Each structure stands twice: as structure tokens, then as C-alpha cells.
Amino acid sequence: MIEYESLARSNAEFMAELEQAAIRVIRSGWYVLGDEVSAFEAEFARYLGVKHCIGVGNGLDALILSIEALDLPHASDILVASNTYIATILAIIRAGHRPVLVEPERETFNMDPACLPAAQTFNTRAICVTHLFGKSCRMDAIGAFAREHDLRLVEDCAQSHGAKLNGKMTGTFGDAGCFSFYPTKNLGAIGDAGAVVTNNDALADQLRHTRNYGSKQKYVNEYIGANSRLDEMQAALLRVKLRHLDAMTAHKRKLAAIYFEQLPDWLTLPRQRPDEFDVFHIFGVRHARRDALRAWLLENSVRTDIHYPIPPHRQKAMQGILEGEYPVSDELHSTVLSLPISFGHTPDQIEQVCDKLHKFSA
Ligand SMILES: *Cc1c(COP(=O)(O)O)cnc(C)c1O
């Protein structure tokens, strides 16, 4: 069986370093917001080429705290892709605002800049982009639209660690870049973790306090804060993984290159452009008979996944909140299939997946 993903296998490569880091933290006697967190924040900020990094508890909190820190009028409209993972939309709602859906491009799964003008309302104050599947959104066009209309810009980078557009890292285009280090992400912790990055000093200062009860000085509270701190254990483990992030990305890009070369031409593959440096968090292909194809692959010992089976506007939780028709999102959700692509997979396994797929067409 070729698994969709095996975290044990992916992390095995770094096991000795991870174990050493864990022991160092246990023995240190200091477990939340300490030297490991500060060191990881500095190292991740340097990696991205951004001024500040603020470690938080998870990716959803990174988004909620960032959107709250923009201090927008209550119930502002925020533009967001109609096919994003539900977390982006939940964050907008939890921060007291209204998600307004923008359809994606079929070729990239990312927010279509051409759909922004029609989605904009008098009440629109911000755009929250998601760099889905490890590909940067067209931040050239989206950034220009945001500047022209004086909109704040938040990036959901939960799937795009190290992804670039024109050599510039995702997370560094807007007011805030929000990262998740959930174990399956390209930079994954051994549990929950997240971070916000920003070049804005005031925003960074506010986030350093809102993640920790809104308190600058112990027992003195300036903001309505949260408890969403990055702990020392996850920070120490992330420091190990960060040192290997470029190697992990290079491995995934090598596997993706095999797919591009060897997959049958009746599958629709993600768009490739020279100015887009993809990190392939997910390798999403499209096919009209997706469910039959997925079942056939499973019978032939290849596990796949679907990101995602139900679009946000069809989720029960979103009844009465997300209204309207989103045909592109519907189409993508019913045709997309995620093929195995992880640090734990070998080129040989990816070639086997390609070989099998050629037999499906026969
Ligand atoms: C994983 C993910 C999140 C949420 O991250 P958590 O750490 O699970 O809270 C947000 N947005 C996107 C696009 C994601 O893939």
C-alpha cells in the first residue's frame, strides 16, 4: 500500500535531533514562552525575510488574532476565497466580521483577482487570501487591488511555508502572514502550533500581548486577550524541522516534477509558472470521475485524499452566513483529488502511482 501520508516516516529522518530537543526542554524547567520560542521566532522571521514573528497556539488563532489586531469596524466585510479551508472563514467570523466569498481560478485553486471588483461592497475593509496547496496567490494583482481600495491584507499561509511569488515569500506581502504548524503541514510540529509574521511594529507589539491574556506586564491587562501561546516543546521541535525545511521542500518539488512528467494527460494538473515557486503542500489533480478514480486507486493500493469534499457555503455551520452560488468552488470540490506527496515518499513510489494511473485510462 502506498499511504497518502505517514508522519512517523516523514519525521523519522530527524528523530535523533527531535529527541535531543525534547529532552533539552524537559530538563530546562521552563515550558511556555521562553528562550526556545524567542529563538524560533527569530529564526522563522529570518527565514522569511520579515521583521517580526509571534508564536501562537495554532493556525486558526494566528488568523483570529491577526484579524482582530487590524482594529476594523465591527462587522466589516472581508473578502475570502470560496474554496478555502473552513478555518479562514471561521477566523473572520470569530473576529466579529463577515466573510464575503470570492471565486477561485480553476487552474490554481487560488482566489481569482478578476473576481475581486464584483465581490467588493461598501463595507469591505480587508482581503484574507489563502495560498492553497502550497502555491502563492497572485499577490501582484491582489496587492494592487488592496492598495487601490485601501483594504488591509491578511495571508493564510498554513499551506505555503516557503512558497514564493517572484522570489518573495508568502506571508510577507500583506499586513500579517498567518502560519499553522499542524503536524501535516510542510513545516509541521509534533502537536498544535502556529505563528503570525509581520513587518508592522505596532501590530507585532499588540499580538505579543493578545496571545497572552492581553497583558504587557504580569497581571496588568491592556487588551481583551486570548490564551494562545506557543510552548517551548513545539518551538524547540520546530527549530529542528525549520533547519530541514528547504530540503523537505526540494524533495516534494522533485516528486511533483515526476508527476508533471509522468501522469497521464487526461488528468488536469495544477498550473506551473516560472514566477510561482510552489511547495506542494498538496498535489491536487482534477478529474470528472474523481470518486471512481479514487476508489480504483484504493483497490490498487494507493491511498489518496480530498481537499476538500464539501465547500464552505454548503457546510451546515455556514447556513444563513454564506449565501449565494459559487459554481467554481462547487466544481473544484467535486473534481479534485490529492495524490500522495510527502517527505516520506520515495520517487519510486510516485512513479508507481503514475504507472497505475495509466492503467485506469486503459
Ligand atoms: C490547517 C489550516 C488552517 C488551520 O490551522 P490549525 O493549526 O489547524 O488551526 C488554516 N487555514 C488553512 C488553509 C489550513 O490548511
The ligand as an SDF file (V2000), in Angstrom:
LIG
                    3D

 15 15  0  0  0  0  0  0  0  0999 V2000
   -4.5110   23.9050    8.5650 C   0  0  0  0  0  0  0  0  0  0  0  0
   -5.0980   25.1610    8.0800 C   0  0  0  0  0  0  0  0  0  0  0  0
   -5.5380   26.1620    8.9630 C   0  0  0  0  0  0  0  0  0  0  0  0
   -5.6630   25.9740   10.4450 C   0  0  0  0  0  0  0  0  0  0  0  0
   -4.5350   25.6310   11.1230 O   0  0  0  0  0  0  0  0  0  0  0  0
   -4.6310   24.9480   12.5680 P   0  0  0  0  0  0  0  0  0  0  0  0
   -3.2540   24.9720   13.0730 O   0  0  0  0  0  0  0  0  0  0  0  0
   -5.2010   23.5820   12.3720 O   0  0  0  0  0  0  0  0  0  0  0  0
   -5.5580   25.7950   13.4030 O   0  0  0  0  0  0  0  0  0  0  0  0
   -5.9670   27.3600    8.4320 C   0  0  0  0  0  0  0  0  0  0  0  0
   -6.0110   27.5610    7.1080 N   0  0  0  0  0  0  0  0  0  0  0  0
   -5.6140   26.6260    6.2200 C   0  0  0  0  0  0  0  0  0  0  0  0
   -5.6580   26.9320    4.7660 C   0  0  0  0  0  0  0  0  0  0  0  0
   -5.1610   25.3780    6.6770 C   0  0  0  0  0  0  0  0  0  0  0  0
   -4.7810   24.4530    5.7840 O   0  0  0  0  0  0  0  0  0  0  0  0
  1  2  1  0
  2  3  1  0
  2 14  2  0
  3  4  1  0
  3 10  2  0
  4  5  1  0
  5  6  1  0
  6  7  2  0
  6  8  1  0
  6  9  1  0
 10 11  1  0
 11 12  2  0
 12 13  1  0
 12 14  1  0
 14 15  1  0
M  END
$$$$
